[in-house]
Amino acid sequence: MNRVIDNHGRPISYLRLAVTDRCNLRCFYCMPEEGIKYVPKPHLLTWEEMERVIRILVSMGVDKVRLTGGEPFVRRGIMEFLEEINKIDGLRQINITTNGVLTAPLIPEFRRLGIKSVNLSLDTLDRQRFYDITRRDEFQKVWQTFEALQEYNISTKLNSVVMSGKNTDDIIPMAELTRTHNVSVRFIEEMPFNGDGAHEYQEFWNYRRILEELKKSYPGIYKLPDPPASTSYNYQIPGHKGTIGIIAAFSRTFCGTCNRLRITPQGQFKTCLYDDGVFNIKDLLRQGLNDESVKQRIFEVLQHRAKDGFEAEARRTVGEVSESMSTIGG
């Protein structure tokens, strides 16, 4: 299969597709307390349009798709959608990012549907802190999802955004999960995608500071080789079953090997998390363009791709980064 190469020599093999902007949590670092103005359903990509986009991108060399949101399982029809895209020849991996509130009962179906890996968002193991961060009392449902993923032996990554004054006391308890669970606990630098919320940064916990905090409790922690195009710096604590990852999402140190494209629920095509969208693929589909014409448009924008998140942010035409992560899809 021929894989499209961008203007910086990076092969493109991975699509992050946000299937909805809706979410059943209200995490303060992701959206304002009152929520966001949801997009009317006719303005969202339909399941059929999303399937067509995936088929087009697979024909261009994409072999991994991650479904995100918002929270993907709040949108009706997602399980049927998973059935359909699981049939696409050349699509090697279907992964999901979820907050876990609605997911536990669906885990038995995941393996049959071709789900290779699940990223579960979990910023704390403390029920009260969970409520303070998410503004919802749903910790127990999320934990049930984690337990179900372990029971069905589905590869699991726990994503924890590290926030000063909120959950830095959870770094070590989260890391302790790797002692007895074959799970990757990933600590993520906080990013400015909160939908113009009022959250103020007290102090910034970058990847170096997170690592230093881990070293205090685990002086033997050692570096693992990072897979190609990895967003995380990966580590092992001696004697632990699982692994640790640290994602420099704000520092943007991993851009040089980025193999990702992103599509928002409204069809905004993003070649970088930090850009404001390079075109709207939904509009192209609804204008009646055939697959070859859509492929040509995608190829053209990839020949003008920003080299990193800083360049992408500098090119923005709608001001500073402030969208809700719920509308972007991570």
N, C-alpha and C positions, 0 to 999 in steps of 0.2 A: 504494500500500500504506500502510495506517495503521500508524504506528510508535508503540509505547508510550513515553510520557514519564514520567520519574520525578517525585517530589515536589519536586525542585530544578530542573525544567525541562530535564533532560538526556534526549535521545532515546536509546533502547537499540537498538543495531544489531549487537552483537558478542558472540559466545559463545566462551569458552575452555573446552573440554571435555577433561578429563583421562581418558584411556581406560584407564589402568592406574596402579597405584601402584608397580609393579616397575621396576627400573632395573638396567642392567648396568654402571654406574659407581657409585662411592661417594664422590662429591664431598663434602669435609668441610663445606662451607658449606650443604649441602642435607640431609645425613643423618648420623647417628652412624657411627663406623667399623664397628661390627658390623652396620650396616644397620637396617632398621625391621621391625616385625612386620607382614608382609603380610596384607592382608585376604583371607579365604577367597573363592574364586571365586563362590559363591552370593550373597555380599554385594555383589558388583560389579554395576553396570549391565550388562545384556547388550547385544550389538550392536543387537538389535531395539529394546530400550528406548531406547538412545541415538539411533537413527534417528527414533523417534517423538518424542522430546524436541526434536530439531532441527526436525522438521516443525512442531511446535506453536510453537516460538519464531520460525520463519520466518513463520508466519501472523500473528505479532505484530510483525513488522518487522525481525527479525534477518536480515541478509543476508551476514554474514561469520562463519565458524566456524574456529577454530584448534584443532587436535588436539594435545594435549600428554600428558605423563605425570607422573611416571616417564618412562620412555622408551617412546613409543607403539609402536615396532616390535618390542618384545619380546612383545607380545600377538598371539597367532595370530588370523588373520582380518581384520587391519586393511586389507589391500589390497582384500578383497571389500567391506568396509564403505565404503571410499572410493568404490568403484564405485557403491554404492547411494545414498549421499548426493549424489553428483555428479548424480543424476537429479532432485533436489528442485527444483521450480520456485521461483524467487525467491531461491535461495541463490547469491549472486553470487561469493563468494570462499571457497575452502577452502585454508587455510594449515596448515603443520605446524611444530612445534618439535621438534627431535631433537638427540641428542648425536652422531649421525653414525656410531656404531660399526657398526650393521647396515644403514645406509641406502644406501651407494654403489651396490650392485647394483640397487636399486629405482628409481634416478633416471630411467632411460629411460621408466618407466611414468608418472611424475608428471604430465607434461604431458597425456597422454591422459586421465588421471583428474581433470583440472581443478585441479591444484595450482597456485595462483598465486604462492606465495611460501613460502620455507623459512627459518626461523630456526635457525641452527646454533650450538649452544653450544660455545664454544672460548675458554678463559680464558688460554691461553698458546700460543706457537709453539715452545716449548722442550720437548723430549720428557721430560726429567727432571722439570721443573716440572709438566708434565701429569700424570705419575705421582704426584708429591707431592700434587697437588690432588685427583685423581680416584681414587687408590689402585689404578689399573689402567693397564697399559702398552698403551694403545690409540690413541696419537696418530696412527699411520700410517693406520689405518682412517678416522679422522675427517678427516684431510687428504685422503684419497681421495674422501670424500664432498664436500668443498669443491670439489675439482677437477672432479668429475662435475657438480655444480650449475653451475659456470662453463661447462663444455663444452656443457650442454644449455640454457644461457641462461635458467635459472630464477632469478627475483629472490631474492637471498640477503642475509640479515642475519646477521652474526656477533655473537653475544651474549657479552660478556666481563664477568664480575663482577670488580670491582676490589677486591683484598684486600690490606691492609697486611701487609708482610712476606712476601707470597706471590708476587704477580705484577705489582707496580707497575712493575717493569723492562720489562714487556711492553707497556706503553701505547703507546710510540712504535713498536716493531716491528709491533704490530697495526695502528696507524694507517697505517703504510707500505704495508700491503696495498691501501689505497685509491688508491695512486699508479698502479698498473697494472691493478687489477681493478675492475670496475663492481659494487662491493659496499658495503653499509652496515656499517661497524664500529661497534658500539654498546657503550659502556662503562656498566656498571650498578652503582649503589651496592649494597653488600652489605646483605642483609636478615637478620633473626633467625630464619629458617625452617630450622633445622638439626636438628630432632627431638631437642631437648635434648642436643645434642652438647657436647663439652667445649671447643669452640673459643672462645677469648677474643679480643676485639677489641683489637689493639694501638693503633690509631688509626683514625679514621674518614675515609675518602676520600669526601667528598661531591661533588656535581656541580660545584661551584665549583672545588674543588681539582683535580679531573680536568681541567677546562678550562684551569686555569693551567698544569698540567703540559704539556698539548698546546701551549699558546702559547709555551713555552720553545723548542720545536723548530720550531714553525710560527707565527711571529708574524703572518703574514698570514691565518690562519684566520678565516673570517667566518661570520656567522649566516645560515642559510637560513630561509625561512618554514616554520613547522611546519604540517603538514596538520591538519585538524580532528580533535580527540580524540587527537592524538598523545601518546604517553607520553614521547617523547624530545625534547630540545632538539637541533636538527639544524644541522650545520656543514659547510662546504666548505673544503678546503685547496687553494689555488690550484695549478692544473696537475694535480690528481689526478682520476682517473676516478670514483672512488667518493666516498662521503660518510661523515661521522662523526655519531654520535648519542650523547647522554649522557642516561641515564635516572635520574631522581631517585627511585628506587624506595622508599628509606627516608625521604627528605625529603618525599615525597608532594606535590610541587608541581603535579602534573597532574590532581588529583582533580576540579577544577571542570568539566572537560569529559569526564569518564569516561562511556563508552558501553558498558561491559563487564559481562557476567555470567560467573560461573564455576560449573562443576559438577565435583565431585570424582568419582573412580572409584566411590565408594560411593553417589553420588547426592546428596551434600550440595550444596544450592543456595546460592551465595554472591553477594551483591550487591557485595562488596568483598573484595579479597585479605586484608584484615586482620580481617574478621569471622569468627565461628566457625560460620557457616552459619545460614541463616534457616529452612530446613525441608529435608526430605529428599524429593526428587522421585521417587526409586525407590519409596519407601513408597507415595506417592500412586498411582503406576502399578500397583503390585501389589495395592493395595486395590480396584482396578477402576474408578477414577474415569475418566470420559470426558474427551475433549480439552478441552471447554469448561470443565469444572470445574478442570482443571489450569491452564488459561489464567487463570481467575479468581483462583486462588491466587497465581500469578506476579504478576498485576496488583496484587493487594493488597499484597504485600511491597514492590513497587517504589514504593508510595505512602508507605512508611516507611523509605526508604533513607537511610543515613548520608550526610552531605554530603561527607565525606572519610575518609581512612584513619585519622585520629586519632579521630574520633568513632566509627567502626566498632570500633576497638580498645578504646575506653572502654566500649562496650556489651557486650563479650565476657562470657560467663557461665562460661567454663572456664579463667580465668586468663590469664596473659601469653601472647603469641604465642610458640610454640615448636614448632609442627608441622614435620614434614619437608616441604620444598617438593615432594618426590616425591609426597606424598599430597594436595597441593593442586592442582598443575598450573600454578602460576605466575600 
